[in-house]
Amino acid sequence: MSSPAGGSGGADSAVPDSPRVASLPFFYTAPIALGLVGILLVKWGALALSTPWSSLTLALTHTLTLGFLTMSGFGAFYALGSASGFLEAVRPRWSHVVYYSLVLGAGGLVWGTAQSQAGPVFFAIGAVGVMGVAFIVQNARILRRGDSTQPLVRGLRLALWGFGLAAFLGVWLAHGHGGMRFPGLRPLWMIVHLSIALLGWLGAMLVSASGVALPSTFGAAPLSGRALDWVLRGTALGIAVPFVLLLYGYFFVPEMSQAWIEPWAAASLLPAMAAIWLVHPFLCLRALRSGSRVPGFDYWRSGLFLAPVVLGVAVAAWLQADVRLGMLFGWLALFGWGATLFSGLLLGTAPGLLLASGPASREARPVPDWLHSASRIGLMLHRAALGAGAVGILTLSDGWCRFTGGLVFVDGAWLLFVLVRLLLESRPERVRSA
């Protein structure tokens, strides 16, 4: 077992604050991207929330997924992996390659899809490819040396696999948006790509984070390793089978004969959906009954309560083939479940992870008094934006969608203000001198 600051990867990995150096750019950029989601929604209105096949919808979706959720996920990955004590420290230079490639790739993809221009999309494919390879190679090496008996390590390994599969499908799909012919069932590829990103990448990251956040941040009973293993197994099964089915159909089944793949691929997602949106929320909510309502606590409870709703809307949208229900599913899954939980992670757990060298010192970290009211205000803004967006989608109201954009912008700006102040106050030298 390696200490967080004592890896064997050269000068970079010996930097005591390497988790902080690696994670901070991602954490600071995430709320900026959330504010950009609001600006785009104010500009585009219902055009971006009426159909999943709109180029504006794709641009808005990737601003949220790559800009906020993946930025937050990358920062949390580095912080959890290093501050846990089960993995060696990361190399900040590698993380900077990942960060700048992600910024360039996300920007090119959003611009190219919004403007229906092939050039920026192909630029994004190259940048995202560099980002994906750098992130996977760097962290696969570290995780291979991690303690396999720890659920956190196994969760991060699954998250890395989920990210790799989602990125692979995303790059392949992006070629179609860049003007190249795409054989196969593109709608099904998009559904599987989104599902693996939500369940295998973000879902596994949140499962890993819950193993630290519940006991260390909220003082709740930790989830048992056996329960987490079952969640991770169901998730792994639910993302692997549809991925294999897509590739099998792509290479071995003529395009006109691929219709049979769709119901099987959709059904094979159910183990992961049940694990991430049903079993894991139930386990966490039960554990949180013994926790303390510190900042981030109510974010987690809200996001966990939303998870079964997301699952129900997903099933209803699939069975009824209703476009509005499909859009509502995406909104609830991305901005509701995902963004709510990651906002709670940013405000509640991330500062302690970047400060501490182990769980004991995280538990001793005092909570600033101002953060309680700031967290309540932020959650109120987030809930208001979530509800307004749901109304806008179901009513197809341009006014409601633009109003939602304004609320999302304020939500992102408030989160940025609170996070910057919180992370500045949690700098190691400030804490030691307090």
C-alpha positions as CSV (number, residue, x, y, z in Angstrom):
1,M,0.0,0.0,0.0
2,S,1.3,3.4,-0.9
3,S,0.8,6.6,1.0
4,P,-1.0,9.5,-0.9
5,A,2.2,11.4,-1.2
6,G,4.6,8.7,-1.4
7,G,4.2,7.1,-4.8
8,S,7.1,6.0,-6.9
9,G,6.3,8.0,-10.0
10,G,9.2,10.5,-9.9
11,A,9.2,14.2,-8.8
12,D,5.6,14.9,-9.8
13,S,4.2,12.1,-7.6
14,A,6.2,13.2,-4.6
15,V,4.5,16.6,-4.4
16,P,2.6,16.6,-1.0
17,D,-0.3,18.6,-2.5
18,S,-0.5,16.7,-5.8
19,P,-4.2,15.7,-5.3
20,R,-5.0,19.4,-4.8
21,V,-2.9,20.5,-7.7
22,A,-4.5,17.9,-9.9
23,S,-8.1,18.4,-8.9
24,L,-8.5,22.1,-8.5
25,P,-8.7,23.1,-12.2
26,F,-11.5,20.6,-12.7
27,F,-13.4,21.7,-9.6
28,Y,-13.2,25.4,-10.4
29,T,-14.2,24.9,-14.1
30,A,-17.3,22.7,-13.3
31,P,-19.5,25.6,-12.0
32,I,-18.4,27.8,-14.8
33,A,-19.7,25.2,-17.3
34,L,-22.9,25.0,-15.3
35,G,-23.3,28.8,-15.8
36,L,-22.7,28.4,-19.5
37,V,-25.5,25.8,-19.6
38,G,-27.8,28.5,-18.3
39,I,-26.6,31.1,-20.8
40,L,-27.1,28.7,-23.7
41,L,-30.6,27.8,-22.5
42,V,-31.5,31.4,-22.2
43,K,-30.4,31.9,-25.8
44,W,-31.9,28.8,-27.3
45,G,-35.0,28.3,-25.2
46,A,-37.3,25.4,-26.1
47,L,-35.3,24.6,-29.2
48,A,-32.7,22.9,-26.9
49,L,-35.3,21.0,-24.8
50,S,-37.9,19.8,-27.2
51,T,-36.2,16.8,-29.1
52,P,-33.1,14.7,-28.5
53,W,-32.2,14.9,-32.2
54,S,-31.7,18.7,-32.3
55,S,-28.1,19.9,-32.8
56,L,-28.8,22.5,-30.0
57,T,-29.9,19.7,-27.6
58,L,-26.7,17.8,-28.3
59,A,-24.6,21.0,-27.7
60,L,-26.4,21.8,-24.4
61,T,-26.2,18.2,-23.3
62,H,-22.4,18.0,-23.8
63,T,-21.9,21.3,-22.1
64,L,-23.5,19.8,-19.0
65,T,-22.0,16.3,-19.3
66,L,-18.4,17.2,-20.3
67,G,-18.3,20.7,-18.7
68,F,-19.9,20.1,-15.3
69,L,-20.3,16.3,-14.7
70,T,-17.1,15.0,-16.2
71,M,-15.1,18.0,-14.9
72,S,-16.4,17.2,-11.4
73,G,-15.9,13.5,-11.9
74,F,-12.3,13.9,-13.0
75,G,-11.5,16.1,-10.0
76,A,-13.2,13.7,-7.6
77,F,-11.3,10.8,-9.2
78,Y,-7.9,12.3,-8.6
79,A,-8.9,13.4,-5.0
80,L,-10.5,10.1,-4.0
81,G,-7.7,8.0,-5.5
82,S,-4.9,9.9,-3.7
83,A,-6.4,11.1,-0.5
84,S,-7.9,7.6,0.3
85,G,-4.5,6.2,1.4
86,F,-5.1,3.2,-0.9
87,L,-3.4,4.6,-4.0
88,E,-0.2,6.4,-4.8
89,A,-0.4,10.1,-5.6
90,V,-1.2,11.3,-9.1
91,R,1.1,13.2,-11.4
92,P,-0.2,16.8,-11.7
93,R,1.5,17.2,-15.2
94,W,-0.6,14.4,-16.6
95,S,-3.7,15.8,-15.0
96,H,-3.1,19.1,-16.7
97,V,-2.9,17.4,-20.1
98,V,-6.2,15.8,-19.3
99,Y,-7.7,19.1,-18.2
100,Y,-6.7,21.2,-21.2
101,S,-7.6,18.5,-23.7
102,L,-11.0,18.2,-22.0
103,V,-11.6,22.0,-22.2
104,L,-10.6,22.1,-25.9
105,G,-12.5,18.9,-26.8
106,A,-15.7,20.0,-25.0
107,G,-15.5,23.5,-26.6
108,G,-15.0,22.1,-30.1
109,L,-17.8,19.6,-29.7
110,V,-20.3,22.1,-28.4
111,W,-19.4,24.7,-31.0
112,G,-19.4,22.1,-33.9
113,T,-22.7,20.5,-33.0
114,A,-24.4,23.8,-32.3
115,Q,-23.3,25.3,-35.6
116,S,-23.5,22.0,-37.5
117,Q,-19.8,22.4,-38.6
118,A,-17.6,19.4,-39.2
119,G,-14.3,21.1,-38.6
120,P,-14.7,21.8,-34.8
121,V,-16.2,18.3,-34.3
122,F,-13.2,16.6,-35.8
123,F,-10.9,18.9,-33.8
124,A,-12.9,17.8,-30.7
125,I,-12.5,14.1,-31.6
126,G,-8.7,14.6,-31.6
127,A,-8.7,16.5,-28.3
128,V,-11.1,14.1,-26.6
129,G,-8.9,11.2,-27.8
130,V,-5.8,12.7,-26.2
131,M,-7.8,13.4,-23.0
132,G,-9.2,9.9,-22.9
133,V,-5.8,8.1,-23.5
134,A,-4.0,10.3,-21.0
135,F,-6.7,9.8,-18.3
136,I,-7.0,6.1,-18.8
137,V,-3.3,5.3,-19.0
138,Q,-2.4,7.5,-16.0
139,N,-5.0,6.1,-13.7
140,A,-4.9,2.5,-15.0
141,R,-1.3,2.4,-13.9
142,I,-2.1,3.8,-10.4
143,L,-5.2,1.5,-9.9
144,R,-3.2,-1.6,-10.9
145,R,-1.0,-1.0,-7.9
146,G,-3.9,-0.2,-5.6
147,D,-5.2,-2.4,-2.8
148,S,-7.8,-4.6,-4.5
149,T,-9.4,-5.5,-1.2
150,Q,-10.7,-2.0,-0.9
151,P,-14.2,-1.3,-2.4
152,L,-13.1,2.2,-3.3
153,V,-10.3,0.9,-5.5
154,R,-12.7,-1.5,-7.2
155,G,-15.3,1.3,-7.7
156,L,-12.7,3.6,-9.3
157,R,-11.6,0.7,-11.6
158,L,-15.2,0.3,-12.8
159,A,-15.6,4.0,-13.2
160,L,-12.4,4.1,-15.4
161,W,-13.8,1.2,-17.5
162,G,-17.2,3.0,-17.8
163,F,-15.5,6.2,-18.9
164,G,-13.4,4.4,-21.5
165,L,-16.5,2.7,-23.0
166,A,-18.5,5.9,-23.0
167,A,-15.7,7.9,-24.6
168,F,-15.2,5.2,-27.2
169,L,-18.8,5.3,-28.2
170,G,-18.9,9.1,-28.0
171,V,-16.0,9.5,-30.4
172,W,-17.5,7.0,-32.8
173,L,-20.8,8.8,-32.8
174,A,-19.1,12.2,-33.2
175,H,-17.7,11.1,-36.6
176,G,-21.3,10.9,-37.8
177,H,-22.0,14.5,-36.6
178,G,-18.8,15.5,-38.4
179,G,-20.3,14.5,-41.7
180,M,-19.2,10.9,-42.0
181,R,-21.6,8.1,-42.8
182,F,-22.5,6.1,-39.7
183,P,-23.8,2.5,-40.3
184,G,-26.0,0.9,-37.7
185,L,-28.8,2.0,-35.3
186,R,-27.6,5.5,-34.3
187,P,-30.5,6.2,-31.9
188,L,-29.6,3.0,-30.0
189,W,-25.9,3.9,-30.0
190,M,-26.8,7.3,-28.5
191,I,-29.0,5.7,-25.8
192,V,-26.3,3.2,-24.9
193,H,-23.6,5.8,-24.9
194,L,-25.6,8.1,-22.6
195,S,-26.5,5.1,-20.3
196,I,-23.0,3.9,-20.0
197,A,-21.8,7.5,-19.3
198,L,-24.5,7.9,-16.6
199,L,-24.3,4.5,-15.0
200,G,-20.8,3.1,-15.7
201,W,-18.8,6.4,-15.4
202,L,-20.7,8.8,-13.2
203,G,-22.7,6.2,-11.3
204,A,-19.6,4.2,-10.4
205,M,-17.8,7.5,-9.4
206,L,-20.7,8.3,-7.1
207,V,-20.7,4.8,-5.6
208,S,-17.0,5.2,-4.9
209,A,-17.5,8.7,-3.5
210,S,-20.3,7.5,-1.2
211,G,-17.8,5.1,0.5
212,V,-15.9,8.2,1.7
213,A,-18.6,10.9,1.9
214,L,-21.0,9.0,4.1
215,P,-18.6,8.1,7.0
216,S,-16.1,11.0,6.7
217,T,-18.3,13.9,5.7
218,F,-21.7,13.1,7.1
219,G,-20.7,10.9,10.0
220,A,-23.1,8.2,8.8
221,A,-22.6,4.4,8.9
222,P,-20.3,3.3,6.1
223,L,-21.8,1.0,3.4
224,S,-20.6,-2.6,3.7
225,G,-18.1,-3.8,1.2
226,R,-20.3,-6.7,0.2
227,A,-23.2,-4.4,-0.6
228,L,-21.0,-2.1,-2.7
229,D,-19.6,-5.1,-4.5
230,W,-23.1,-6.2,-5.5
231,V,-23.8,-2.7,-6.8
232,L,-20.6,-2.7,-8.8
233,R,-21.2,-6.1,-10.2
234,G,-24.7,-5.2,-11.4
235,T,-23.3,-2.0,-12.9
236,A,-20.5,-3.8,-14.7
237,L,-22.9,-6.4,-16.1
238,G,-25.4,-3.7,-17.2
239,I,-22.8,-1.7,-19.2
240,A,-20.8,-4.6,-20.7
241,V,-23.6,-6.5,-22.4
242,P,-25.1,-3.6,-24.4
243,F,-21.6,-2.5,-25.4
244,V,-20.8,-6.0,-26.7
245,L,-24.2,-6.2,-28.5
246,L,-23.6,-2.9,-30.3
247,L,-20.1,-4.0,-31.5
248,Y,-21.4,-7.4,-32.6
249,G,-24.2,-5.8,-34.6
250,Y,-21.9,-3.2,-36.1
251,F,-19.3,-5.7,-37.4
252,F,-21.3,-8.9,-38.0
253,V,-24.9,-8.0,-38.7
254,P,-26.1,-6.2,-41.9
255,E,-27.6,-2.8,-41.1
256,M,-31.1,-3.8,-42.3
257,S,-31.1,-6.9,-40.0
258,Q,-30.1,-5.1,-36.7
259,A,-33.5,-4.4,-35.4
260,W,-33.4,-7.4,-33.0
261,I,-30.5,-5.8,-31.2
262,E,-32.5,-2.9,-29.9
263,P,-34.7,-4.6,-27.3
264,W,-32.0,-6.9,-26.1
265,A,-29.5,-4.0,-25.6
266,A,-32.1,-1.9,-23.8
267,A,-33.1,-4.8,-21.5
268,S,-29.5,-5.6,-20.7
269,L,-29.1,-2.1,-19.2
270,L,-31.5,-3.0,-16.5
271,P,-29.0,-4.5,-14.0
272,A,-26.9,-1.3,-14.0
273,M,-30.0,0.9,-13.8
274,A,-31.4,-1.0,-10.8
275,A,-27.9,-1.0,-9.1
276,I,-27.3,2.7,-9.5
277,W,-30.8,4.2,-9.4
278,L,-32.5,1.8,-6.9
279,V,-30.1,-0.3,-4.8
280,H,-27.4,2.2,-4.2
281,P,-29.8,5.1,-3.3
282,F,-31.7,2.8,-0.9
283,L,-28.4,1.8,0.9
284,C,-27.2,5.4,1.1
285,L,-30.5,6.9,2.3
286,R,-30.7,4.2,5.0
287,A,-27.1,5.0,6.1
288,L,-27.8,8.8,6.1
289,R,-30.4,8.4,8.8
290,S,-27.6,8.3,11.3
291,G,-25.7,11.2,9.6
292,S,-25.3,14.9,10.4
293,R,-26.8,17.6,8.2
294,V,-23.6,19.3,7.4
295,P,-23.2,21.1,4.0
296,G,-23.7,18.7,1.1
297,F,-26.0,16.4,3.2
298,D,-29.2,17.8,1.7
299,Y,-27.8,17.7,-1.8
300,W,-27.0,14.0,-1.4
301,R,-30.4,13.2,0.0
302,S,-32.2,15.1,-2.8
303,G,-30.1,13.4,-5.5
304,L,-30.6,10.0,-4.0
305,F,-34.4,10.5,-3.7
306,L,-34.5,11.5,-7.4
307,A,-32.7,8.3,-8.5
308,P,-35.8,6.0,-8.5
309,V,-37.8,8.7,-10.2
310,V,-35.2,8.8,-13.0
311,L,-35.5,5.0,-13.3
312,G,-39.3,5.2,-13.5
313,V,-39.3,7.9,-16.1
314,A,-36.6,6.0,-18.2
315,V,-38.8,2.9,-18.3
316,A,-42.0,4.9,-19.1
317,A,-40.2,6.8,-21.9
318,W,-39.0,3.5,-23.4
319,L,-42.3,1.7,-23.2
320,Q,-44.4,4.6,-24.5
321,A,-41.8,5.9,-27.0
322,D,-42.7,9.5,-25.8
323,V,-40.2,12.2,-26.8
324,R,-41.2,14.5,-24.0
325,L,-40.7,11.7,-21.4
326,G,-37.3,11.0,-23.0
327,M,-36.3,14.6,-22.7
328,L,-37.6,14.6,-19.1
329,F,-35.5,11.5,-18.3
330,G,-32.4,13.2,-19.6
331,W,-33.1,16.4,-17.6
332,L,-33.8,14.5,-14.4
333,A,-30.8,12.2,-14.8
334,L,-28.3,14.8,-15.8
335,F,-29.3,18.0,-14.0
336,G,-31.4,16.3,-11.3
337,W,-29.6,13.1,-10.1
338,G,-26.1,13.7,-11.4
339,A,-25.6,17.5,-11.0
340,T,-27.3,17.5,-7.5
341,L,-25.0,14.7,-6.2
342,F,-21.9,16.2,-7.7
343,S,-22.8,19.6,-6.3
344,G,-23.1,18.1,-2.9
345,L,-19.7,16.4,-3.4
346,L,-18.1,19.7,-4.4
347,L,-19.4,21.5,-1.3
348,G,-19.3,18.8,1.3
349,T,-16.5,16.3,0.5
350,A,-14.1,17.7,-2.0
351,P,-12.4,20.3,0.3
352,G,-11.7,17.7,2.9
353,L,-10.3,15.3,0.4
354,L,-7.9,18.0,-0.9
355,L,-6.8,19.0,2.6
356,A,-6.5,15.7,4.4
357,S,-3.9,12.9,4.3
358,G,-6.4,10.4,5.6
359,P,-9.9,9.8,6.9
360,A,-9.1,10.9,10.5
361,S,-7.9,14.4,9.6
362,R,-11.0,14.8,7.3
363,E,-13.3,14.1,10.2
364,A,-11.6,16.8,12.3
365,R,-12.0,19.5,9.7
366,P,-14.2,22.3,11.1
367,V,-17.2,23.4,9.0
368,P,-17.4,27.2,8.4
369,D,-20.6,28.7,9.8
370,W,-21.4,30.6,6.6
371,L,-21.3,27.4,4.6
372,H,-24.6,26.1,6.1
373,S,-26.7,29.0,4.8
374,A,-24.8,29.2,1.5
375,S,-25.5,25.5,0.9
376,R,-29.2,25.9,1.6
377,I,-29.4,28.8,-0.9
378,G,-27.6,26.9,-3.5
379,L,-29.8,23.8,-3.1
380,M,-32.9,26.1,-3.3
381,L,-31.7,27.5,-6.6
382,H,-30.9,24.1,-8.0
383,R,-34.3,22.7,-7.1
384,A,-36.0,25.7,-8.6
385,A,-34.1,25.3,-11.9
386,L,-34.8,21.5,-11.9
387,G,-38.5,22.1,-11.5
388,A,-38.7,24.9,-14.0
389,G,-36.9,22.8,-16.6
390,A,-39.3,19.9,-16.1
391,V,-42.3,22.3,-16.6
392,G,-40.6,23.7,-19.7
393,I,-40.1,20.2,-21.2
394,L,-43.6,18.9,-20.5
395,T,-45.3,22.1,-21.7
396,L,-42.9,22.8,-24.6
397,S,-42.9,26.4,-23.3
398,D,-40.2,28.6,-24.6
399,G,-40.6,31.1,-21.7
400,W,-40.2,28.4,-19.1
401,C,-37.1,27.0,-20.8
402,R,-35.5,30.5,-20.9
403,F,-36.5,31.1,-17.3
404,T,-34.9,27.8,-16.5
405,G,-31.7,29.0,-18.2
406,G,-31.6,32.1,-16.0
407,L,-32.0,29.9,-12.8
408,V,-29.3,27.5,-14.0
409,F,-26.9,30.5,-14.6
410,V,-27.5,31.8,-11.1
411,D,-27.1,28.3,-9.7
412,G,-23.7,27.9,-11.4
413,A,-22.5,31.4,-10.4
414,W,-23.5,30.8,-6.8
415,L,-21.8,27.4,-6.7
416,L,-18.6,29.0,-8.1
417,F,-18.7,31.8,-5.5
418,V,-19.2,29.3,-2.6
419,L,-16.7,26.8,-3.9
420,V,-13.9,29.3,-4.5
421,R,-14.3,30.8,-1.0
422,L,-14.5,27.3,0.5
423,L,-11.4,26.0,-1.3
424,L,-9.4,29.1,-0.5
425,E,-10.3,28.7,3.2
426,S,-9.4,25.0,3.2
427,R,-5.9,25.6,1.9
428,P,-3.5,23.6,4.1
429,E,-1.5,26.6,5.2
430,R,-4.7,28.4,6.2
431,V,-6.0,25.5,8.2
432,R,-2.6,25.0,10.0
433,S,-2.5,28.6,11.0
434,A,-6.1,28.7,12.2
